[in-house]
Amino acid sequence: MERVMELISQVGGIEVVLPDTRIYDAGFSSVRVLDLLLRLEQEFEVRIPDQEFIAAGTPRRIAELIERLRERQAA
């Protein structure tokens, strides 16, 4: 989750990112959300479905989603 929060901070230009802050509430535009999605996919080498990513919405839930997807990919 720490790396997810770091990327959210970098992409969004946000100093403080909390685990349960919704990314749209943190001021992310659609373009920045797309940039974040692409960065996360590159960083964690996983394909994140758009709808699942949007539904996750917080650093904690995004990190959990990435973990589930990586486990499926490894199986």
N, C-alpha and C positions, 0 to 999 in steps of 0.2 A: 504494500500500500504506500510505503514511503516514496518509491520511485514514481508511482502514479501521481501522487501529490506534487512531486517535483516537476513533472512534465506539465501538469495543470498550471502550476505557478509560472513556468517558463512560457508556455503558449499563451496564457491569458494575461501575462504581465501583472500577476497578483502576488503580493508579498506573503500573505498568510492564507493558506488553504487548510481548512479543517476537514476531517474525515467524512463528516455528514453534511457538508455544504453542497447544495445542488449547484452544478456548474452554471446553469442558466441564471440562478440567483446571484452568482458571483460576477455576472456581467458578460458572459460569453455570448457572442453573436453566432449565427449559423455557420459563418465562415470559420470562425475560431474553433467551433465544435468539430467541424470537418477536419481542420488541421490537427486538432488533438487526437481525433480518431486515427488518422493516418500515422501520427507519431507513435501512438500506443501500439498499433499493429506492427510497425517497424521495430520498435524497441523490444517487444515481447514475442515477435515472430509468430503471430496468430492472426487469423481473420476474425474480426469482430462484426457480427451482423448489426447493421445500422439500428434497427428497432430495439434490439437487446441493449445496445449501448445507450440509446436515448432513455430507455426505461430504467436503466441502472442509475444514471444521473448524478451520483455522488462518488467521490474518490473510493470510499469503502466498498460500495457495491460494484464499481467498475473493476476494482482489484479482484473482488470475488468472481466476477464474470470472467476475467482474463484467466484466473486460476482454473476455473471449470473448463474453459475452452482449451487450455493447454493440456489438461489431463485427458480430455477427449481426443485431442490431436495425437497424444503420445500412445493412446491405447490401440 
